[in-house]
Amino acid sequence: MIEKLLFRLLPVQILLAAVSAVNGIVSGFFAANYVGVAAMSAVGLYSPLNMLFTAVSTMLAGGSAILCGKYMGRNQMDKVQGIFSLDLAVTAVIAGAFTVLFLVMGFFDLTGFMTGDETVRPLFNMYLAGQAAGVLPLLMGGQLPAFLTMENRGRRTTVASVICVIVNIGLNFLLVRVLHMETLGLALASAAGLWAFFLVQVQYFFSGSSHFRISAGTASWKEAGDMLGAGFPGALSNGYQTIRGIIMNRLLEIFVGSVGISAFAAADNLLRIFWAVPTGMLAVSRLMISVSIGEEDRESLTEVMRVMFRRFVPLMCGISAVLIISAVPLTRIFFRDPSDPVYMMTVHGLRILPLCMPLSIICMHFVCYGQASGKLWLVHILSLLDGVVCVAGFTALLIRAVGMDSAYIANVLNGVVTTLVVIGYAWIIGKHFPRNMSELMAIPESFGVPEDERMDLRVKTMEDVVGIAVRVQEFCDGKGIDARRAHLAALALEEMAGNVIDHGFRKDSKKHQVDVRVVHKDGDVILRIRDDCVPFDPAERLRISDPGDPVKNIGIRMVFKTARDVRYQNMFGLNVLTIRI
């Protein structure tokens, strides 16, 4: 079920990550074809600042997702609402500060530390001032998809993404091609697209249909430190990449010239749309990792990483191969003269850079896991190496010998080094070479319920229900649970799982299953029943039942009457029912 869920959520998250990439390609296309190579350099100079926004957005979205995931795993939905409001409030304040900063830098020519090229700098100043208009919707719009996903409204993000791209393309044609507003037009078109992206998403939270409500009054301000602290380690890599981008631009300007910045920007912008795939993979995994840690569910936690290695990495290898083969036609989107140095520099970038993509998935997932599980040393080491040390360091070492290609080769070497660090960290913690996923993740023995205190089962048919109910009673008997509660646990499972199969499986033509976990903890028996059918809240069904008909929904009545606690939630399109007996 974990694998199925990850791939169901993946398209929306990829599309979300692709919005910025598509906007970059559109800006690059109009810059290269209707303004000039110098404008393309201006777009490239902005790339580190764009990475800075990615870092800020990742810190806020990642921190809120981690806290929300943990609270959802504990069924504390009021705390989830508080984090939602807090996230948006803090994001708005930070966005306002950056908007003012960019306007001042652009209008007062305070960008000398970014470039010394007197031809490029005026274009960059106008581009920066125009981009200021898009800071608020960029950061705010980046926070909403995770919460829309929790509400099973991911399609709204898809619609918002499409509208964003359409607005961006249309306004680029008008402002750049027709009105000749050059880099200012490029930036304003991008900002308008981001506003469309944000407004389409945020409208849902004012519709009255959402569980989450935008309200500063519900913001859990006392948890601001926890949210920023949880998100900060995962954002470190992007923050370091901001520094790396500035260093790389200076190295290329000194040893290759502005043409090197243009080539790297072209290759980077083209590949960003494909970087949306690992970014989307990470966004989906982050949600599941956080929930699994909140539930202390070792099996689900390791399964997320297994899916990453078995499915995500091979998929990215295939995409990388296609990119390498397509290097020449992709380059011609921006540059069409093979005799121009920028042309072959871009081709080389598209033939080398894709090699680092599969390895980056491993690094990104382990940074996310370390962030959620408190393995801060691992996060800091990987973030520093991936963000600055490896790419900038290898480029500085190689650039005199191999020129422009050094910037591309350094990214591949970076992927190799960070993967070895993940393995080395697990080796040091476990004191031997990791032999399975749990050891590679260095999961403490104390995490979760011991294997002999839990039982994981899968139900697909009504016949399975009867057999599993017997196994639940045997499990309880073996743990010394009194006969009454053991019998009630078996009955509760049989009733609720049977209800899913009898009703949920028949609502559509899709294949479904029910995952059951039985846990013995603190003297209690805890049943967790999870299915991927249509939403069904047994408490709501009980509430609307006819009180004059005591026979109707008698099974649900029995469970609520005999259990110590029954909690239901629907997250990511899954029904999760937790019963404590």
C-alpha positions in Angstrom: 0.0 0.0 0.0 2.9 2.4 0.7 4.3 1.9 -2.8 0.9 2.4 -4.3 0.3 5.5 -2.3 3.7 7.0 -3.1 3.1 6.6 -6.9 -0.5 8.0 -6.6 0.8 11.2 -4.9 3.9 11.5 -7.1 2.5 13.1 -10.3 1.0 16.1 -8.4 4.3 16.7 -6.4 6.3 16.4 -9.6 4.0 18.9 -11.3 4.4 21.2 -8.4 8.2 21.1 -8.5 8.1 21.5 -12.3 6.2 24.9 -12.1 9.4 26.8 -11.2 11.4 24.7 -13.8 8.9 25.5 -16.6 9.0 29.1 -15.7 12.8 29.0 -15.9 12.7 27.4 -19.3 10.2 29.9 -20.6 12.3 32.8 -19.2 15.4 31.3 -20.7 13.8 30.8 -24.1 12.6 34.4 -24.4 15.9 35.7 -22.9 18.0 33.8 -25.4 15.8 34.3 -28.5 14.4 37.8 -28.0 16.9 39.7 -25.8 20.3 38.1 -26.1 23.0 36.0 -24.4 23.6 38.8 -21.8 20.0 38.4 -20.7 20.6 34.7 -20.4 23.5 35.5 -18.1 21.2 37.7 -16.0 18.8 34.7 -15.6 21.7 32.5 -14.6 22.8 35.1 -12.0 19.4 34.9 -10.4 19.6 31.1 -10.1 21.4 31.2 -6.7 18.7 33.6 -5.3 16.0 31.2 -6.6 17.8 28.5 -4.7 17.7 30.7 -1.6 13.9 30.8 -2.0 13.9 27.0 -2.4 15.8 26.8 0.9 13.3 29.1 2.7 10.3 27.3 1.2 11.8 23.9 2.1 12.5 24.9 5.6 8.9 26.1 6.1 7.1 23.4 4.1 9.4 20.7 5.4 9.2 21.8 9.0 5.4 22.1 8.9 5.1 18.7 7.1 7.3 16.9 9.6 5.3 18.3 12.6 2.0 17.7 10.9 3.0 14.2 10.0 4.0 13.4 13.5 0.8 14.9 14.9 -1.3 13.1 12.4 0.4 9.8 13.3 -0.7 10.6 16.9 -4.2 11.6 15.9 -3.7 15.2 17.2 -5.6 17.0 14.4 -6.0 20.3 16.4 -2.3 20.7 16.5 -2.1 20.1 12.7 -4.5 23.1 12.2 -2.2 25.2 14.4 0.9 24.3 12.4 -1.0 25.1 9.1 -1.8 28.6 10.3 1.6 29.2 11.8 3.3 28.1 8.5 1.4 30.6 6.4 1.8 33.5 8.9 5.6 33.0 9.1 5.9 32.6 5.3 4.1 35.9 4.7 6.4 37.8 7.0 9.6 36.4 5.4 8.2 37.0 1.9 7.5 40.6 2.7 11.1 41.1 3.9 12.6 39.6 0.7 10.3 41.7 -1.5 11.6 44.9 0.0 15.2 43.7 -0.2 15.0 42.8 -3.8 13.4 46.1 -4.8 16.2 48.0 -3.0 19.0 45.9 -4.5 17.6 46.3 -8.0 16.7 50.0 -8.1 19.9 51.1 -6.2 22.4 48.9 -8.1 23.5 47.0 -5.1 24.3 43.8 -7.0 28.0 44.3 -7.6 28.8 41.2 -5.5 26.9 39.1 -7.9 28.6 40.2 -11.1 31.4 42.5 -12.3 30.2 42.5 -15.9 29.0 46.0 -16.7 26.9 44.8 -19.6 25.0 42.1 -17.7 24.5 44.0 -14.4 21.9 46.5 -15.5 19.8 43.7 -17.0 20.2 41.7 -13.8 19.1 44.7 -11.7 15.8 45.0 -13.7 15.3 41.3 -13.6 15.7 41.3 -9.8 13.3 44.2 -9.3 10.7 42.4 -11.4 11.1 39.2 -9.5 10.3 41.0 -6.3 6.7 41.0 -7.3 6.6 37.2 -7.3 8.3 36.5 -4.0 5.1 36.4 -1.9 3.1 34.0 -4.2 6.2 31.9 -4.8 6.7 31.2 -1.0 3.1 31.1 -0.1 2.1 28.9 -3.0 4.9 26.5 -2.1 3.3 25.8 1.3 -0.2 24.9 0.1 0.3 21.7 -1.9 1.2 19.5 1.1 -1.9 20.6 2.9 -4.1 20.1 -0.2 -2.6 16.6 -0.5 -3.6 15.9 3.1 -7.1 17.0 2.2 -6.9 14.7 -0.9 -7.2 17.8 -3.2 -4.0 17.4 -5.1 -5.7 18.0 -8.4 -6.1 21.7 -7.5 -2.4 22.0 -7.5 -2.3 20.4 -11.0 -4.8 23.0 -12.3 -2.9 25.8 -10.6 0.4 24.6 -12.2 -1.1 24.6 -15.7 -2.7 28.0 -15.3 0.7 29.4 -14.0 2.5 28.2 -17.1 -0.1 29.5 -19.5 0.0 33.0 -17.8 3.8 33.0 -17.9 4.0 32.1 -21.6 1.3 34.6 -22.6 2.8 37.5 -20.7 6.3 36.7 -21.8 5.1 37.0 -25.4 3.4 40.3 -24.7 6.0 41.9 -22.5 9.2 40.7 -24.1 8.3 39.8 -27.7 5.8 42.7 -28.3 6.6 45.4 -25.8 10.4 44.8 -25.7 10.6 45.1 -21.9 13.6 42.8 -21.8 14.6 41.4 -18.4 12.0 43.4 -16.5 9.3 41.8 -18.8 10.8 38.3 -18.2 10.5 38.8 -14.4 7.1 40.3 -14.4 5.7 37.5 -16.5 7.1 34.9 -14.2 5.7 36.8 -11.1 2.2 37.0 -12.7 2.2 33.3 -13.3 3.2 32.6 -9.7 0.3 34.8 -8.5 -2.1 32.7 -10.6 -0.6 29.6 -9.1 -1.0 30.8 -5.5 -4.6 32.2 -5.9 -6.0 29.1 -7.5 -4.7 27.0 -4.6 -5.6 29.3 -1.7 -9.2 29.8 -2.9 -10.0 26.2 -1.6 -9.1 27.2 1.9 -11.7 30.0 1.8 -14.4 27.8 0.2 -15.8 26.3 3.5 -15.0 22.8 2.3 -11.6 22.4 3.8 -10.7 21.0 7.1 -7.9 23.6 7.5 -8.8 27.2 8.0 -6.5 30.2 7.3 -6.6 32.1 10.6 -3.8 33.9 12.4 -5.8 33.3 15.6 -5.3 29.6 15.4 -1.5 29.8 14.7 0.5 27.8 17.2 3.2 30.5 17.7 4.8 28.7 20.6 5.8 26.0 18.1 7.4 28.4 15.6 10.9 27.4 16.9 10.1 23.7 16.6 8.8 24.2 13.0 11.8 26.2 11.9 14.1 23.8 13.8 12.6 20.7 12.1 12.8 22.3 8.7 16.2 24.0 8.9 18.4 20.9 8.5 16.6 19.9 5.4 16.9 23.4 4.0 20.6 23.6 4.7 21.5 21.9 1.4 19.5 24.5 -0.6 21.0 27.3 1.5 24.5 26.0 0.8 23.6 25.8 -2.8 22.9 29.5 -2.8 26.4 30.1 -1.7 27.6 27.4 -4.2 25.8 29.2 -7.0 27.5 32.5 -6.3 30.9 30.8 -6.1 30.3 28.9 -9.3 29.2 32.0 -11.2 32.3 33.8 -10.1 34.5 30.9 -11.1 32.9 30.7 -14.5 33.1 34.5 -15.0 36.8 34.5 -14.2 38.0 31.3 -16.0 35.4 31.0 -18.8 33.6 34.3 -19.1 29.9 35.3 -19.0 29.3 32.8 -21.8 30.0 30.1 -19.3 27.3 31.4 -17.0 24.9 31.5 -19.9 25.7 27.9 -20.9 25.3 26.6 -17.3 22.1 28.6 -16.9 20.7 27.0 -20.1 21.6 23.5 -19.2 20.4 24.0 -15.6 17.1 25.5 -16.7 16.4 22.7 -19.1 17.2 20.1 -16.5 15.2 21.7 -13.8 12.0 20.4 -15.3 13.4 16.9 -14.9 14.8 17.7 -11.4 11.1 18.1 -10.6 11.0 14.3 -10.6 13.4 13.6 -7.7 12.0 16.7 -6.0 8.5 15.4 -6.3 9.7 12.0 -5.1 11.2 13.6 -2.0 8.0 15.6 -1.3 5.9 12.4 -1.2 8.4 10.5 0.8 8.8 13.3 3.3 5.1 13.1 4.2 5.2 9.3 4.6 8.5 9.4 6.6 7.1 11.9 9.0 3.8 10.0 9.6 5.8 6.7 10.0 8.0 8.3 12.6 5.0 9.8 14.4 3.4 6.3 14.5 6.8 4.7 15.3 6.1 2.3 12.4 9.5 0.8 11.5 8.1 -1.3 8.7 6.4 1.6 6.9 9.5 3.8 7.4 11.8 1.3 5.8 9.3 0.5 3.1 9.5 4.2 2.0 13.3 3.8 1.5 12.9 0.5 -0.3 10.5 2.1 -2.8 13.1 4.8 -3.3 15.8 2.3 -4.1 13.6 -0.2 -6.1 11.5 2.3 -8.0 12.6 5.9 -7.8 16.3 5.4 -8.6 15.8 3.1 -11.6 13.1 5.4 -13.0 15.5 8.4 -12.7 18.3 6.3 -14.4 15.9 5.9 -17.4 15.1 9.6 -17.5 18.8 10.5 -17.3 19.6 8.2 -20.2 16.9 9.9 -22.4 18.3 13.3 -21.5 21.8 12.4 -22.5 20.6 11.1 -25.8 18.6 14.2 -26.4 21.3 16.7 -25.5 21.5 18.3 -29.0 17.8 18.9 -29.7 17.4 20.2 -26.1 20.2 22.7 -26.6 18.6 24.0 -29.8 15.7 25.3 -27.7 18.0 28.1 -26.5 21.0 28.2 -28.9 21.0 27.2 -32.6 24.5 28.1 -33.9 26.9 25.1 -33.4 29.8 27.4 -34.1 28.9 29.6 -31.0 31.0 28.4 -28.0 27.9 28.6 -25.8 26.2 25.9 -28.0 28.7 23.1 -27.3 29.1 24.1 -23.7 25.4 23.6 -23.2 25.5 20.3 -25.1 28.3 19.0 -22.8 26.2 20.0 -19.7 23.2 18.1 -20.9 25.4 15.0 -21.5 27.1 15.1 -18.1 24.8 16.6 -15.5 22.0 14.0 -15.8 24.5 11.4 -14.4 24.2 12.9 -11.0 20.4 12.8 -10.8 19.9 9.1 -9.6 22.5 9.6 -6.9 20.9 12.8 -5.8 17.7 10.9 -4.9 19.6 8.9 -2.4 21.2 11.9 -0.8 17.9 13.9 -0.7 16.0 11.0 0.9 18.6 10.5 3.6 18.8 14.2 4.4 15.0 14.1 4.8 15.1 11.0 7.0 17.8 12.5 9.1 15.9 15.7 9.4 12.7 13.9 10.6 14.4 11.5 12.9 16.8 13.9 14.6 20.1 12.6 13.0 21.4 16.1 12.7 25.0 15.2 12.2 24.1 13.2 9.1 22.0 16.1 7.8 24.7 18.7 8.3 27.5 16.6 6.7 25.4 15.7 3.7 24.1 19.2 3.3 27.5 20.8 3.5 29.1 18.3 1.1 26.2 18.4 -1.4 25.6 22.2 -1.1 29.1 23.7 -1.3 32.1 21.6 -0.6 32.0 18.9 -3.3 30.6 20.9 -6.3 32.5 24.2 -5.7 35.6 22.3 -4.5 35.9 19.9 -7.4 35.1 22.7 -9.9 37.9 24.9 -8.4 40.3 21.9 -8.7 39.5 21.0 -12.2 38.5 24.2 -14.0 42.1 25.2 -15.1 42.5 21.7 -16.6 39.2 21.0 -18.2 37.5 24.4 -18.4 33.7 24.6 -18.5 33.2 20.8 -18.2 34.6 21.0 -14.6 31.3 22.5 -13.4 29.4 19.5 -14.8 31.8 16.8 -13.7 31.9 18.2 -10.2 28.2 17.6 -9.8 28.6 13.9 -10.7 31.5 13.5 -8.2 29.4 15.1 -5.6 26.7 12.4 -6.0 29.3 9.7 -5.6 30.8 11.2 -2.5 27.4 11.8 -0.7 26.3 8.2 -1.4 29.5 6.9 0.1 28.9 9.1 3.1 25.5 7.6 3.7 27.0 4.1 3.7 29.9 5.2 5.8 27.6 6.8 8.4 25.6 3.6 8.7 28.8 1.5 9.0 30.2 3.7 11.8 26.9 3.7 13.8 26.3 0.0 13.3 30.0 -1.0 13.6 29.7 -3.2 10.5 28.8 -2.8 6.9 25.0 -2.3 6.6 23.2 -5.6 5.6 19.6 -4.4 5.3 17.6 -1.3 5.0 17.1 -0.8 8.7 20.9 -0.9 9.3 21.5 1.4 6.3 19.1 3.9 7.9 20.7 3.3 11.3 17.3 3.0 13.0 17.8 2.6 16.8 16.7 -0.7 18.3 14.5 1.3 20.7 12.5 2.8 17.8 8.9 1.6 17.6 7.4 -1.5 19.0 9.6 -4.6 19.1 8.9 -7.2 16.4 7.6 -9.7 18.9 5.1 -7.2 20.2 3.4 -6.4 16.9 1.8 -8.2 14.0 1.2 -6.9 10.5 -1.5 -8.4 8.3 -3.1 -7.8 4.9 -6.7 -8.4 4.1 -8.1 -8.8 0.6 -11.2 -11.0 1.0 -13.9 -11.7 3.5 -12.3 -15.1 4.1 -9.1 -13.3 5.1 -11.0 -11.4 7.8 -12.2 -14.5 9.6 -8.8 -16.1 9.6 -7.0 -12.9 10.7 -9.5 -12.4 13.6 -8.5 -15.8 14.9 -4.8 -14.8 14.6 -5.5 -11.6 16.5 -7.0 -13.5 19.4 -4.1 -15.9 19.4 -1.7 -13.0 19.5 -3.5 -11.4 22.4 -3.6 -14.7 24.3 0.1 -15.1 23.7 0.8 -11.7 25.3 -1.2 -12.5 28.4 -4.2 -10.2 27.5 -7.3 -11.3 29.5 -9.8 -13.4 27.6 -12.4 -10.7 27.4 -10.2 -8.1 25.8 -8.6 -10.7 23.5 -12.1 -11.6 22.3 -13.1 -8.0 21.9 -10.0 -7.2 19.8 -10.8 -10.1 17.4 -14.4 -9.0 17.1 -13.5 -5.3 16.5 -11.1 -6.3 13.8 -13.5 -8.7 12.2 -16.3 -6.0 12.2 -14.3 -3.1 11.0 -12.2 -4.8 8.4 -15.2 -6.8 7.2 -17.1 -3.5 6.9 -14.4 -2.1 4.6 -14.5 -5.2 2.4 -18.3 -5.4 2.3 -18.8 -1.8 1.5 -15.6 0.0 0.5 -14.5 -2.6 -2.0 -17.7 -2.3 -3.9 -17.8 1.5 -4.3 -15.7 1.4 -7.4 -14.0 -1.0 -9.8 -10.5 -0.5 -8.4 -8.5 -3.1 -6.5 -8.2 -2.4 -2.8 -6.6 -3.9 0.3 -6.7 -3.4 4.0 -3.5 -3.3 6.0 -3.9 -4.2 9.7 -1.4 -3.7 12.5 -1.9 -5.2 15.9 0.3 -3.9 18.7 0.7 -4.8 22.3 1.9 -1.7 24.2 1.7 -0.6 27.8 -0.8 -3.4 28.5 -3.2 -2.3 25.8 -4.1 -3.9 22.4 -3.9 -1.3 19.6 -5.5 -2.1 16.3 -4.7 0.1 13.3 -6.8 -0.6 10.2 -5.7 1.3 7.0 -7.4 1.1 3.6 -7.4 2.9 0.3 -11.2 3.0 -0.3 -13.5 6.0 -0.4 -13.5 8.1 2.9 -15.5 6.4 5.6 -15.7 7.8 9.2 -17.4 5.2 11.4 -18.0 7.9 14.1 -19.9 10.0 11.6 -21.9 7.0 10.4 -22.8 6.3 14.0 -23.8 9.9 14.5 -26.3 10.0 11.6 -27.7 6.6 12.4 -31.4 6.4 13.3 -31.4 6.2 17.2 -34.8 4.4 17.0 -33.2 1.5 15.1 -30.7 -0.1 17.6 -29.9 -2.9 15.1 -28.6 -0.6 12.4 -24.8 -0.4 12.4 -24.8 -2.7 15.4 -21.2 -3.7 14.8 -19.9 -0.2 14.8 -21.9 0.5 18.0 -20.3 -2.5 19.7 -16.8 -1.3 18.8 -17.4 2.2 20.1 -19.0 1.0 23.3 -16.4 -1.6 24.2 -13.1 0.1 23.1 -11.2 2.5 25.3 -10.6 4.8 22.4 -11.5 4.9 18.7 -10.0 7.5 16.3 -10.4 8.0 12.6 -8.6 10.2 10.1 -8.3 10.3 6.3 -4.8 11.3 5.2 -3.4 11.3 1.7 -6.6 9.5 0.6 -6.2 6.6 3.1 -8.7 5.7 5.8 -6.8 5.2 9.1 -8.8 3.8 12.0 -7.1 3.3 15.4 -8.8 1.3 18.1 -7.3 0.9 21.6 -8.7 -1.9 23.8 
